[in-house]
């Protein structure tokens, strides 16, 4: 089964987790990059990111390569913003909704505060599915690495093999 990991990462935690999972599954990585960057420091980071997430915005993305014919599964990886998933994923889902409906779907969320469970529910709702094949919740795996977090990543990958 060929897998793509579609991710957005601002602080690097989602990117770290995505790359580790891709290595373990021999999956392709598709990084989503908004054409207009979000502020990544201070109060503006939380205000703009949170507003964008809560309002369900769909930012324009830099071009990415995704051929749905190549994949049986997509793993979405996202930070948690205001108890939901990052807006670039919403754009990707809208642009590929028909193809995604035919695939197995999994999810990884990284966070530092709270709202991970709600973010997974909102992502399922956006995808119009009742459950993910698998899901993984990580607290800052790059910024606060532990053996336990690496084991969680390995267990997640093993469950998808």
N, C-alpha and C positions, 0 to 999 in steps of 0.2 A: 504494500500500500504506500503510495507516494503522498507525502505530507508537505504542506506549506505552512510556515509560521508567519502570520501577518501581525506586525506589531508597530506600536508607537511608543517611543520612550523619550522623556524629557531629561530626567536625572540620571539615566543609565542603568537603573535597576531592572527595568523591563528588557532592555537590550541585553544585559548580562544573562538573565534567565532564558531569554529567547535563544541566544547563541549556545548556551549549555544544552538546552533541549534539542536544538537543531543538530548539534554534534552527536548526541546520543541516538537520535532517530534518523540521522542522515537526511534531514529535512532541508528544504529550501527556505531561505529567509526573504521576506518582503517587508522592508521598512517603509512605513508611511511618513512622509515629510510634508507638512503643510506649506503652501506657498508663502504664507505670512506666518512667521514664527511667533509663538507665544512668548511673553516675557518669562524669563526663567529665574528671576531673583525677586526677593522681597515681597511686599504686599501686592504689587501688580501681578506677580505670578499667580497668587491665589484668587485675586479678584477676576482677572481675565480668564484664567483657566476654569475656575468655578462657574463663572457666568456662562461661558461657552458650553460647558457640559450641561448645566441645568437647563439652559435654553434649547438644548438639542441641536446646536449649530452643526453645520456640515461644511467644514472649511475646504477650499480648493486645495488639491494635493499636487505635489510635484509628480511627474510621470513615474509610474511603477510598472514592472512587468509581472503580469499574472495571467497565465493561460489555464483556465479552469479545466481544460481537457487533460492536463498533465497530472491533476491531483484527485485523490479520493477523500482527502481530509484537509481541513484548515483548522489550525490552532490560532485563536485570537489571543494576543498578549497586550495588556494595557495597564497603565497606572489607574488608580482610583482617584477620581476628581469629584468632590462634592457627592460622594456615594453613588457615582455612576462611572461609566467607562469614558475614555478620552474621545473627543469629537472626531479625530481623523478616522477612527474605526467606523463611525456612522457613515461617513462619506464612502469608504470602501464597500461597506455593506450595501448601500444604495446603488452603487455602480455595478455590483456583482450579485445582486439578490437572486436572480433566477438560477445562476450556476450554483450558488451556495445552498440552495434548497435541495440539491441533489447530493450533497456531500455530508460526510461525518464531520461534526464540529466539536471542538474542545476549547477550553479557555484557561488562561493564566492571568491572574491579577496580582499586582504588586502595590503595596501601600505602606504608609508610615503611621497613619492615624486610625481611621475607622471606615466603615462603609463597604467593605469588600463583598460581603454577602449580598447587599443591595445592588452593588455594581454588577454582579453575576446575574441576578434576576433581571435587571434592566437590559443587559446584553442579550439574554435569552429572549426577552420580549421583543427587542429590536429585530432579532433573527427569526421571530415567530416560531420558536421551538419550545418544547416542554422541558427538555433536559440536554445537557452536554454529554458527550461520550465520556469525558473526564473533565475535571476542573482542578486547578491548583491555586492556592492563595499563599502568597509569600510576603513577609515583612522585610523590606529593604535587603534583598539578597546580596547586592553588591556593596552597599554601604555598611552593612552589619553582617558580614558572612559568618556562618557557623557550619559545623559538620552536619547538623540536623537539617538545615536548609538545603544543603547539597544532596542529602539523602532523600528529601521530599522531591527534588527535581528528578533524581534518578528513578524514584518510585513512580512518579508521574509518567516519565518516558517508558518505563517498563510496562506500565498498564496499557500503553497504546501500541506496544509491539505485537 
